[in-house]
Amino acid sequence: MVDSFDELKQIFLNHFMIQKDCLYFADDLYTIWQREDEPLREYVACFSHEYSRCLKTDDRAAYGAFKSGFRSSHFR
């Protein structure tokens, strides 16, 4: 039983925060692409953040996904 609005609010936030912050699989990293106007530093930061949320991700698979997300440039 919920005794107060604050308690209801906390239950609601906890429920949706968990769903919002779900963990990914290695295959999901292949959906991260460097945008045309995105500097390499920002792409690396974004990828690193998403990689840190992956559960039991093989480093080799993550590296492959990271490389595949680069736009064509001299870094490829």
C-alpha positions in Angstrom: 0.0 0.0 0.0 1.2 3.5 -0.9 0.9 5.9 2.0 1.9 9.2 0.4 2.2 11.0 -2.9 6.0 11.2 -2.4 6.1 7.4 -2.0 4.0 6.9 -5.2 6.2 9.3 -7.0 9.4 7.4 -6.0 7.9 4.1 -7.0 6.9 5.5 -10.4 10.4 7.0 -11.0 12.2 3.8 -9.9 10.1 1.7 -12.2 10.6 3.9 -15.3 14.3 4.8 -14.5 15.0 1.0 -14.6 13.3 0.6 -17.9 15.1 3.7 -19.4 18.5 2.6 -18.2 18.3 -1.0 -19.6 21.5 -2.7 -20.5 22.4 -3.6 -24.1 23.9 -6.5 -25.9 27.0 -6.4 -28.1 25.0 -6.5 -31.2 23.2 -3.3 -30.2 26.6 -1.5 -30.4 26.5 -1.9 -34.2 23.6 0.6 -34.3 25.8 3.4 -33.1 27.2 5.5 -35.9 29.3 8.6 -36.1 27.2 11.4 -37.5 28.5 13.4 -40.4 29.1 16.5 -38.3 30.2 14.7 -35.1 33.8 15.0 -34.0 35.7 11.8 -33.3 36.0 12.8 -29.6 32.2 12.9 -29.3 31.7 9.7 -31.1 34.2 8.0 -28.8 32.5 9.4 -25.7 29.1 8.3 -26.9 30.2 4.8 -27.8 32.1 4.4 -24.6 29.0 5.4 -22.6 26.8 2.9 -24.4 29.5 0.2 -24.2 29.7 0.7 -20.4 26.0 -0.2 -20.3 26.4 -3.5 -22.1 26.2 -6.6 -20.0 28.9 -9.2 -20.6 30.1 -7.7 -23.9 33.0 -9.3 -25.6 35.7 -6.7 -26.1 36.4 -8.1 -29.6 32.8 -7.6 -30.7 32.7 -4.1 -29.2 35.9 -3.2 -31.0 34.3 -4.4 -34.3 31.2 -2.3 -33.6 33.3 0.7 -32.7 35.2 0.5 -36.0 32.1 -0.1 -38.1 30.5 3.1 -36.7 33.2 5.4 -38.1 32.2 7.5 -41.0 34.6 7.4 -43.9 37.8 9.3 -43.0 41.5 8.9 -42.7 40.9 7.1 -39.3 39.4 4.1 -40.9 
